[in-house]
């Protein structure tokens, strides 16, 4: 008499039960962790925005974010206004404050806007949202904008703080999978600090952006009128990606800053 556990039907039933059990456990785990994941995302975005505008706990040569237990309070204090621009084809269709945007978008905070999804909407010919975070740095107004692009291996992104003349007042960059010691160095402080004081506009008010340039003859980055920072060694493609996302994404905000100048 054959053992029932040797039959094909037993094997199939056992496999199905295991798939259901494991699938249920994974679904339960994912559901349980979702609030923590969302909370970590919220804190990370707030830390990055604050870092770009110079609010951090850096010591000499280090990168230290505002601690997670204080970041929500500091964010609400330092960010005086969250602005969302709805744009299409280079034109601002609508400008919303935080309350207006949240009321129209299921109470979603503007700083949680998914830039990747908004870029996809623009490629599909739809309008997209551009978030902007207003605060002060040493008594002067600054506006922090998110940017996103492609490096050598995967996505790169960041936040750029600008004054009303679109002069850079701080940045934060990060990446999904650039080469350690090469392209991954876009998130090192010595690289990010070089952007401070760089201009996005020419003297005539034309948007030019910032090039990450090899051999720009300014290794200490003392010339803030050349629209260039020194490139990272061995990371040409990643550096080009940084320059491209700065030019592509920040140019979208030009009409807003032009309006600011006209109001003044």
C-alpha positions, 0 to 999 in steps of 0.5 A: 500500500503506497504512502498518501504523502507520496502522491502528486495530489498531496504535494500540490495541496501542500504547496498551495497551503504553504503559498497561502500561509506564506503569502498571508504572513507577508501581507500581514507583515507589510500591512503592519510595517506600512505606518512605520514606512510612511513615518520614516518617509515623512521624516526623511523628506523633512530632514532633506528639505531642512538640510538644503536650507542650512538647518542641520546639526553638521559639525566640521566635515560631517553631514548630520540631519536634524534628529528624528525626534525634533524634525517635525517641530523644526520643520513646522517652525522653519518652513513658513509656507508650502506652495504648490504650483500646477503647471503645464507646457511651461505655464503656471495654471494654478498656485495653491497654499498648503491648506488648499492643496491638502483640501483638494488632494485627500489631506496629502502634505505638499512635501510628500508629493511624488516627483517621479509620478509628477514627471510621468504626468508631464510626459503624458501631456498632463499638468503636474504639481511643483512643490516649493517650500518657503523659509528663511536663511540668515534673515533672507527668504529662501525657497526649496525645490525638489529635483529628480533625474538619472545617474549612471545606474539608477535614480538620483534626486535632491533638494535645492534652496534658492533665493529670490534671484535663483542663486543657490543657498544650499543643496542636498543630493542622494541616489539609489545605486551609484558607484561607492567612492565615485558617483555615490559621492554626490551626497558627500558634503564637499561636493554639495557645499560647492553649489552654495552661491552658484547662479542659475540665471545669467546677468540677462535673466536667462536660465542657464543652470549649473554644469558639473565640469571636469577641469573647470580651472576652479577646483576651490569653486571660488568663481560663482559666476561661471555656472560650474562646479568641479566634477567628481573623479570617475563619475562623469555620467553621474555628474552629468545627471546632476547637472541635467536634473538641475537644469530640467527641473529647476527651470520649471520654477522660472515663471514663479521667480519671474513673478516674484521679481515683477511683484517687487 
